[in-house]
Amino acid sequence: MHDSLERIHDEVVVCRACPRLVEWRERVAREKVARFADQEYWGRPVPGWGDPAAAIVILGLAPAAHGGNRTGRIFTGDRSGDFLFASLHRTGFANQPTSVSAEDGLRLRGVYVAAVNRCAPPANKPTPEERDRCLPYLERELALLRDLRVLVALGAIAWDGALRALAALGHVVKPRPRFGHLAEASMGPFALLGCFHPSQQNTFTGKLTTGMLDAVFDRARELAAR
Ligand code: SF4
């Protein structure tokens, strides 16, 4: 049977391959936090989503416990997503600046958003085994996105995951490129672009500003057009 983004989506949302993460995502969904106590949490793996004709993939680490794990859409319903999608709107990749729920009308143009791990991990730290178990979903998505040119890695763990997924697809670069904000590497037909993660830790301290994030997506557009 031919692979497809729809097929990957359907497999991801029922995946229970990592017992520790299944237990955690479901526990968080049951226990909730006070500010979302009246909401029904998704509590399952969060699939990639976006434009099937994307030239740019934006890669995060994993869904946030009370963000993607609550809303069912990656970078949706948390501060990191607010920062990210406001930038994608300013730079012309999104039709609106907010991302609050899976039914909020947000549409992406030319970008697809995914994560190395599809389940929220305790302390935002998947184990290497959990990472390796989940990466084939990303590899399959990358292989199916025919117009893909650029991967934007949000943080060092996403950078590492992108390198691993590209290596699995036969694109290996030595020495291994090092992560940095606006670091670039050529990997076969793809460009890999680093960006500090839009976590509150980075955005509240000014390590990542709106201007810095916008510059990343402007650069991604340039790389995609080459
Ligand atoms: S992290 Fe990935 S492989 Fe592990 S249970 Fe979640 S979706 Fe499945």
Boltz pocket constraint, residues with backbone or C-beta under 6 A from the ligand:
constraints:
  - pocket:
      binder: B
      contacts: [[A, 12], [A, 15], [A, 16], [A, 17], [A, 18], [A, 19], [A, 21], [A, 22], [A, 45], [A, 116], [A, 117], [A, 118], [A, 119], [A, 130], [A, 133], [A, 134]]
      max_distance: 6.0
